[in-house]
Amino acid sequence: MDYISALTPSVVMAVAFTALVVTIVKSQGGANKAKEDAIVDAAQQKTER
């Protein structure tokens, strides 16, 4: 049964990483994309001046 306790942290991290990637991909685009792009563009304009 030692192999279960050895593999558990790796499996938990793999599941968490997959959930993080899925969340990031789902949050791209959508209704707020134009607003987020506008904020980034405004920040870039401020730094270029």
Secondary structure, 3 states (H helix, E strand, C coil): CHHHHHHHHHHHHHHHHHHHHHHHHHHCCCCCHHHHHHHHHHHHHHHHC
